[in-house]
Amino acid sequence: MKLKEALTELRKSKERKFNQSIDIIVNLKGIDVKKENLSSVINVPHVIKEKKVCGFMAKKSDVIDTILEAGFEKYKDKKALKNLVKKYDFFVAVAPLMPKVATVFGKALGPAGKMPSPQLGILPSDNEAVVKGVLDKIAKSIKIRVKEPSIKTCIGRVNMKDEEIADNFRAFYQGIINMLPNKKEQIKNIMLKLTMSKPIRVEGE
């Protein structure tokens, strides 16, 4: 089914009392996920949902929840650290603090895929304009870490226009192709689904 037809079909599903997500499932082939460390940050044109972001900063920020270096000590407590990781979708840090961030928070943020990275999250300075620029990028980004031969993530919401969902679909699909060693050859099939619907196979646009 073409992308446009698949979206039309999904919208025929029973209406729910919440704004369902539109999820993409990309099934892969010819990949040993234990040997190949596949991860990427894919930028899409349209914001899917608001992301909660926390910053490890040298000074308090007016545009982002902030943890100052003096407050790092608190998170040596495992419960406090676990709650912090659960509370936020993304973490950013100013570059000079990264070694200490890695020491104090790395064991929890690393496995959760939330460690600030050069791709998206390590700030050259705590200038408010720099922080806002990174927040804008984060709002339109999807983090991918391949742990099994199937990638599942949200690329839209039911209240978005079909054109916006299609734009995000294309950008995400291209991002996955760029990440794979053998490009399109390693994509087995692609499916779309709502939170509460069965998946529909998509054959191109």
C-alpha positions in Angstrom: 0.0 0.0 0.0 1.3 3.5 -0.9 2.0 5.9 2.0 -1.0 8.2 1.3 -3.4 5.2 1.1 -1.9 3.8 4.3 -2.6 7.0 6.2 -6.1 7.2 4.8 -6.7 3.6 6.0 -5.3 4.2 9.4 -7.6 7.2 9.9 -10.6 4.8 9.4 -9.6 3.1 12.7 -11.8 3.5 15.7 -11.4 6.9 17.3 -9.8 7.0 20.7 -10.0 9.5 23.6 -6.4 10.5 23.2 -4.1 11.8 20.4 -2.7 8.5 19.1 0.8 8.3 17.8 1.6 7.3 14.3 4.4 4.7 14.6 6.8 3.5 11.9 8.2 0.0 12.1 11.3 -0.7 9.9 12.2 -4.4 9.8 15.8 -5.0 8.8 17.7 -7.9 7.3 21.3 -9.0 7.0 22.3 -7.2 10.2 24.0 -8.5 13.3 22.9 -6.0 15.9 25.4 -7.4 18.4 28.4 -6.7 16.1 27.3 -3.5 14.4 26.8 -0.5 16.7 24.1 1.3 14.7 22.8 4.6 16.2 21.9 8.0 14.8 20.0 11.2 15.4 17.5 11.8 12.5 16.1 15.2 12.0 12.5 15.5 10.7 10.7 18.6 9.4 7.8 18.7 11.8 7.7 18.6 15.6 6.0 15.4 16.8 5.7 16.1 20.5 7.2 18.3 23.1 10.4 16.8 24.6 11.5 17.4 28.2 15.1 18.5 28.2 17.5 18.9 31.1 20.9 20.7 31.0 24.1 20.2 32.9 25.2 23.8 33.0 27.8 26.1 34.5 25.1 28.6 35.4 21.3 28.5 35.7 19.4 28.8 32.4 16.1 30.6 31.9 15.1 28.4 29.0 15.9 24.9 30.2 15.8 22.9 33.5 19.3 23.1 34.9 21.5 21.0 37.1 24.6 22.9 38.2 27.9 21.2 39.0 27.4 21.9 42.7 24.2 19.7 42.5 25.9 16.7 40.9 26.6 15.2 44.3 22.9 14.5 44.9 22.8 12.1 42.0 25.3 9.7 43.4 22.2 8.3 45.1 20.9 5.6 42.7 17.2 6.3 43.3 17.6 10.1 42.5 19.6 9.2 39.4 17.0 6.7 38.2 14.2 9.3 38.7 16.2 11.9 36.8 16.7 9.7 33.8 13.1 8.8 33.7 11.9 12.4 34.0 13.6 13.8 30.9 13.7 12.7 27.2 17.0 14.5 26.4 20.0 15.8 28.3 22.5 18.4 27.1 25.7 19.7 28.7 28.3 22.4 28.3 31.5 20.9 26.9 33.8 21.7 30.0 31.4 19.7 32.3 31.3 16.6 30.1 34.1 14.6 31.8 32.3 15.0 35.2 28.9 14.4 33.6 30.3 11.1 32.2 31.6 10.1 35.6 28.5 10.9 37.6 25.7 10.2 35.2 27.2 8.0 32.4 26.2 4.6 33.9 22.6 5.6 33.9 22.3 7.9 30.8 24.4 5.7 28.6 22.2 2.5 28.7 19.1 4.7 28.4 20.5 6.3 25.2 20.3 9.8 26.8 23.9 10.7 27.2 24.7 14.2 25.7 26.6 13.6 22.4 28.5 15.7 19.9 25.7 15.0 17.4 23.1 16.6 19.6 23.7 17.7 23.2 27.2 19.0 23.8 27.0 22.8 23.9 30.0 25.0 23.1 28.7 27.5 25.7 25.8 28.2 28.0 24.8 31.3 25.9 20.9 31.4 25.8 20.9 31.7 22.0 23.0 28.5 21.8 20.7 26.7 24.2 17.6 27.7 22.2 19.2 26.6 19.0 19.9 23.1 20.4 16.3 22.9 21.8 14.9 23.7 18.4 17.0 20.8 16.9 16.0 18.4 19.6 12.3 19.2 19.1 12.6 17.9 15.5 14.9 15.0 16.1 14.5 11.3 16.6 17.2 9.3 18.4 17.8 5.8 17.1 19.8 2.9 18.7 19.4 -0.4 16.9 19.2 -3.2 19.5 17.1 -5.7 17.4 16.5 -6.1 13.7 13.5 -3.9 13.9 13.3 -0.2 14.4 10.1 1.2 16.0 9.4 4.8 16.7 6.8 7.6 16.5 6.9 9.9 13.5 3.7 11.7 14.0 0.4 12.2 15.8 -3.2 11.8 14.6 -3.9 15.5 14.9 -1.1 16.3 12.4 -1.8 16.8 8.7 -1.1 13.9 6.3 1.4 16.0 4.5 3.4 16.6 7.7 3.4 12.9 8.6 4.5 12.1 5.0 7.3 14.6 5.3 8.5 13.1 8.6 8.2 9.6 7.1 10.4 10.5 4.1 13.0 12.2 6.3 13.1 9.3 8.8 13.2 6.6 6.0 16.2 8.4 4.3 17.9 8.8 7.7 17.6 5.0 8.3 19.0 4.3 4.8 22.0 6.6 5.4 22.7 4.8 8.7 22.7 1.2 7.3 26.0 -0.1 5.9 24.3 -1.6 2.8 21.5 1.0 2.5 18.2 -0.1 1.0 19.3 -3.7 0.7 19.1 -4.1 4.4 15.4 -3.0 4.7 13.1 -5.9 4.7 9.8 -4.0 4.9 8.2 -0.9 6.4 4.9 -0.7 8.3 2.8 2.1 9.8 0.4 1.8 12.7 -1.5 3.9 15.2 -1.0 3.4 19.0 -4.1 1.2 19.0 -4.3 -0.2 15.5 -2.8 -3.1 13.6 0.2 -2.4 11.4 -0.2 -1.7 7.6 2.6 -2.5 5.3 3.8 0.5 3.2 5.3 -0.1 -0.3 6.8 3.3 -1.2 5.0 6.6 -1.4 
